[in-house]
Amino acid sequence: MNSLYDKYIISAIESLPKNSEELLVLKKKLSKELQLPIPTNADMRDQYEKLVKAKKIKRSFDFEKSLISRRIRTQSGVAVIAVLTKSYPCPGKCLYCPTEKDMPKSYLSNEPAVMRAISSQFDPYRQVQNRLRSLELNGHQTDKIELIVMGGTFSYLPKPYQKKFITECFRACNDYPKCHPEFISGSKKMLKQVQHDKLIKEQKRNEKAKHRIVGLTLETRPDYIDEKEILNFRKLGCTRVELGVQSIFDDVLRINKRGHLVDRTVEATKLLKDAGFKINYHMMPGLPGSTQAKDFKMFKQLFESQDFQPDMLKIYPTVVVKNSALYNFWKKGKYKPLTDKVFTKLVLRIKNEAIVPYVRIARLVRDVPETSIEAGPKVSNLRQIIIPHSKCPCIRCREVKEDYDIKEDMVLDRIDYAASDGKEIFLQYVSRDKKKLFALLRLRIPSEKNKKNPIGVLRDSAIIREVHTYGKLAKINTKDDASPQHIGLGRKLMIEAERISKEEFGYGRIVVISGVGVRGYYRKSGYKLRDTYMVKNLAK
């Protein structure tokens, strides 16, 4: 049987399908000829690797590329892994949030990410390792990991659990592909106090691990962000915060029992930016108390007012689900949700008229199964629907993805804008028509020079909040002609940021909010670790 599968793989390599459609046709043809069941891409890759290891065939990068499933998962230059914390009480009483037994607040048990967490019993170690295995089986590189911790208000979880959860995520990456089940903890062990040096140890290991966490995202509410929480987030290795903003209008926030007003969003945004964090706003058009006109005005104001200016957006339309207070409002006729048509039209207008080049729209709809939505937008392929009509200049719409040519003509572009009482300088390498984005850097000149910041190294320092090169994920310390990664774009952007900080604003020091797994990259440019940041004194 193995010899038949060997022949299957060798024949597939010789035919070399150009895309997924050609691959499927080829698989059907070969399966019929050899009288074998149609294999999955993961099965083919597994057999292919065995043949390469046995030196029966030479490695074919073109064939490997044809086997990659859902290639979009690593086209932004990182492999995204989302994990969920366990069910825990939420401080909020929002109308729209479902409360399902044994699930984190606002999450449903039939959402894909939640189902994966359930299968791992919400164990962070198992969640991370299972996801790494899945990505690799589907042909994706997993050297650079963007870890996103979901599950509601992370800040409300007990601090020992927070530390244990994040430590286990780092350890899972460090151990992989090896697995140490004796350390995979059950619910009682998960609450056990973890010493701070355990987290530091795993972070230190991750700096040189094969699978490095280059970015760590945590979710929370604006009213839970203060100086103490920022210090906690940095110790955990957090580089980006997803804020449940939902609306910037006080009347809408009150009607929906959000528990805070817009002033907390403004304050949280300023505190986070002055500490270097990237910020992703969750916004909810269609909330009770809002209108289509008001929703559009909200998105315009996000980028017209210096109080907001998020780096990323997730746009989640308000939907009615059971086990939420909004469900009862809707049943009584007190709430009328947006329709698919109205929501699609609204998003298209937002993308064409409100969005700016320095924001990235990460998601347009949440992954709620249609069967769970009682009322409200159910469209799941919104991005595909609006692309032909969209003129959106956002980062995601311009990312180079796999459309990279090694002879590409790139230019350095700069956008300055006011934000949270400071100044933001957005540097980007783009094509001459600015329709393709290859790399970016966010430089912050903080409010009042951060003179009162509790983190000493941030005082009187310019801050690099993000450095990102897009395109196909290239393995660490390697170059790939099909990707703009590792050709020096990030370093060039940093040199320019250092120049701007020194020559235009008179700073003698610059800091980077670095992901743990990318600290080594900054060390090569003269940066040193201090107060969880990478720091460099600028020559006089």
Beta strands, then each sheet from edge to edge (+ up, - down):
strand 1: 79-84
strand 2: 144-150
strand 3: 212-220
strand 4: 240-246
strand 5: 278-283
strand 6: 312-315
strand 7: 360-363
strand 8: 410-419
strand 9: 422-431
strand 10: 437-445
strand 11: 462-469
strand 12: 509-512
strand 13: 528-530
strand 14: 533-537
sheet 1: 1+ 2+ 3+ 4+ 5+ 6+ 7+
sheet 2: 8+ 9- 10+ 11- 12- 14+ 13-
end
